[in-house]
Amino acid sequence: MITVLSGGVGAARMLGGVTQVVKASEVTAIVNVGDDLVLHGLHISPDLDTITYTLAGAINPETGWGLVDETWNAMSSVQRYGGITWFGLGDRDIGTHLYRTQRLADGATLTEVTADIVRAWDLKVTLLPVTDDPLRTKVTIRDDDTPPEGAEIGFQEYFVQRHHDVPVRGVRFEGFETATPAPGVLAAIAKADVVVIAPSNPIVSIGPVFAVPGVLDAVRARRPNVVAVSPIIAGAALKGPADRLLTELGHESSVVGVARLYSAVAGTLVIDEADADLADAVRAEGMRCVVAPTIMRDPLAAKTLARIALGAGNQR
Amino acid sequence: MITVLSGGVGAARMLGGVTQVVKASEVTAIVNVGDDLVLHGLHISPDLDTITYTLAGAINPETGWGLVDETWNAMSSVQRYGGITWFGLGDRDIGTHLYRTQRLADGATLTEVTADIVRAWDLKVTLLPVTDDPLRTKVTIRDDDTPPEGAEIGFQEYFVQRHHDVPVRGVRFEGFETATPAPGVLAAIAKADVVVIAPSNPIVSIGPVFAVPGVLDAVRARRPNVVAVSPIIAGAALKGPADRLLTELGHESSVVGVARLYSAVAGTLVIDEADADLADAVRAEGMRCVVAPTIMRDPLAAKTLARIALGAGNQR
């Protein structure tokens, strides 16, 4: 049994690798929901959907989000009315949100709806939102203009609307105090042979997962079998603002910085070959360090990385 | 100034005729919202949209609802998940509902959102939902099976899901007691030169309009200038279940039955040439009666009918 703590794109690729190494039915992803939002009345779960669509081979390969072969007619109408268009929603993708929203309104949990969506795509992996409770990542940005200095905005306002190109002074996870782990989350961590922390953004993808009370302790209890894959390669994020966020929030944008964030919960850090010279510095943070090619440019690269990560976590 | 009490398809055509006779900027439609529903999280206003799309020349000519040149990709996704598909929503049409839902969530009234949607389609008519408050038509059906005898269902469950082919024993307008007329509604009735009751379903289209406290009295006060166009021709409805509903609820499915429903509020009833032999029976109900071709099969027919109706209502 393998459990993967997951954000969106990087985790989706990691899961694509892991499911080549072990049977998909033995793989559980515990997925960030801090990116979730309600927009146009629709409950949108970007990370859950990115993983589902990726594993189903239906992700839009150009964007890394949304569905392939999309049409954009609903958004064209919204644009006609002068509505909110900065968060792109393709028509097929909207169908996922329509279904999720109706089911939630009917009283289903996000866990239940997610299981049904995953099943509809013929996937055998288990996708668990880290919590069924509302958990929303909020970002306080440095900005002279609008909103004023120190104003707090929703994660997608930061990430999509502002293209994550505005400096950040703080991140918090609204609702975490009263959130509880979704059914199966703690068990999936406790029973896993290996727990993988995917190469997702440590602050805004993995951060919300650890923010749910009980999750961090559960992972820490498995530390020898916990393997984190660094999302930072040669000081930079492959995609997204992880590098700048780390720096802006006082961390180091390097594999050493990642090691400091994860050393309490993960026994091993997998770093890229480009950072081989930092392996000893990682070890100095109290983690084992594995150097490997970590860029999952194709399914074979993802499989190779998964095999290395799972091997590293298979400790007695 | 002309004010038209409106349901969906029949009213849309009537308004298409009226706006050929007087300037669109002098025409106000007061529109039924009892058909509105929240589905998939979206606030859908079928009658408002049917009128808007029709006047914009964008209605789907085959269905009489929805937009022309539609795609159905969102619904295909919903179908993949086994979600609710009996209420068809095209992708472009969904954009209207996305916009409306977001605006309502942001605190706008349905009146305000409707005005913006109408403006976006470059229409000059004023469309007023009869109320900004929740008003929902509920139908109690006779049914041996599911739901059980006498069960109450939402209007669209009756109209669309069951194709209005199940007998009805009662209709009520949930929320009417506390609903108030939307801004401009009472004034549009009071100030109109002529008030037209469109050839919409008297029970479930015009019924909810009159159910909003204050509207019936306002129309009754204008009785000499109120002209109803019969939706019943030769005992039958051109479209929809008006004939059966009238019969099932104890009325007569004829222009005389319509006259009895409207005689308290409308001075004149326009009936079709097919019912010319019933003109005296209509007059016996205390209304003036105008016989005219009432089937609006094309814009010219709608214009002709509008000219006759407006002429009949232009009483001192």
Interface residues (C-beta under 8 A of the other chain):
Chain A: V38 L39 H40 G41 L42 H43 E70 T71 N73 A74 M75 S76 S77 V78 Q79 R80 Y81 G82 G83 I84 G90 D91 R92 D93 I94 G95 T96 H97 L98 Y99 T101 Q102 R103 A105 D116 I117 A120 W121
Chain B: V38 L39 H40 G41 L42 H43 E70 T71 N73 A74 M75 S76 S77 V78 Q79 R80 Y81 G82 G83 I84 G90 D91 R92 D93 I94 G95 T96 H97 L98 Y99 T101 Q102 R103 A105 D116 I117 A120 W121
